[in-house]
Amino acid sequence: MSVNSEVVYCYERLATITARMLELSREEEWGELPGLETLCAALIQRLREIEPTTELSSQQRDVVRNSLISVRRDQDEVVRLVKPQLRQLLTGIASLQAQASLGKAYGGSH
């Protein structure tokens, strides 16, 4: 694969993965998101390595631009859907910590 087409491929792949993340978030299927986030991070790292020395054609730049628009739109929606879940998780953790503190203070559980 040439470097130019690898850059385009990476951006298209990012768009595909973030679209899948959005689909999973809408279905409240949270378990696959960390793995997909790891794939995104690997693609971004690869882009950092190859993109600075890459000249893209006008058509390739258009593909990259459209991919980035899709990534941004989908990423914003994923964040909107995930935030309430994170708040709920943090509330649950705080509650468990409070219970553990009370248990220590009053001699443990019965």
Backbone hydrogen bonds, N-H to C=O, Kabsch-Sander energy under -0.5 kcal/mol:
donor,donor_aa,acceptor,acceptor_aa,energy
6,E,2,S,-1.9
7,V,3,V,-2.2
8,V,4,N,-1.9
9,Y,5,S,-2.6
10,C,6,E,-2.7
11,Y,7,V,-2.1
12,E,8,V,-2.6
13,R,9,Y,-2.9
14,L,10,C,-2.4
15,A,11,Y,-2.1
16,T,12,E,-2.1
17,I,13,R,-2.7
18,T,14,L,-2.7
19,A,15,A,-1.9
20,R,16,T,-1.9
21,M,17,I,-2.5
22,L,18,T,-2.1
23,E,19,A,-2.2
24,L,20,R,-2.7
25,S,21,M,-2.3
26,R,22,L,-2.5
27,E,23,E,-1.5
28,E,25,S,-1.1
29,E,24,L,-2.9
30,W,28,E,-0.9
32,E,29,E,-0.5
33,L,30,W,-1.0
36,L,32,E,-1.9
37,E,33,L,-2.6
38,T,34,P,-1.9
39,L,35,G,-1.8
40,C,36,L,-2.2
41,A,37,E,-2.4
42,A,38,T,-2.0
43,L,39,L,-2.2
44,I,40,C,-2.6
45,Q,41,A,-2.3
46,R,42,A,-2.2
47,L,43,L,-2.5
48,R,44,I,-2.1
49,E,45,Q,-1.3
50,I,46,R,-2.1
51,E,47,L,-2.8
53,T,50,I,-0.7
54,T,51,E,-2.2
56,L,54,T,-0.5
61,R,57,S,-2.6
62,D,58,S,-2.0
63,V,59,Q,-1.9
64,V,60,Q,-2.6
65,R,61,R,-2.9
66,N,62,D,-2.6
67,S,63,V,-2.3
68,L,64,V,-2.6
69,I,65,R,-2.3
70,S,66,N,-2.1
71,V,67,S,-2.7
72,R,68,L,-2.7
73,R,69,I,-2.3
74,D,70,S,-2.7
75,Q,71,V,-2.9
76,D,72,R,-2.4
77,E,73,R,-1.7
78,V,74,D,-2.5
79,V,75,Q,-2.5
80,R,76,D,-2.0
81,L,77,E,-2.1
82,V,78,V,-2.5
83,K,79,V,-2.3
85,Q,81,L,-0.5
86,L,82,V,-2.3
87,R,83,K,-2.5
88,Q,84,P,-2.3
89,L,85,Q,-2.3
90,L,86,L,-2.8
91,T,87,R,-2.4
92,G,88,Q,-2.2
93,I,89,L,-2.4
94,A,90,L,-2.5
95,S,91,T,-2.2
96,L,92,G,-2.2
97,Q,93,I,-2.5
98,A,94,A,-2.3
99,Q,95,S,-2.4
100,A,96,L,-2.4
101,S,97,Q,-2.3
102,L,98,A,-2.5
103,G,99,Q,-2.5
104,K,100,A,-2.1
105,A,101,S,-2.5
106,Y,102,L,-2.3
107,G,104,K,-0.9
108,G,103,G,-5.8
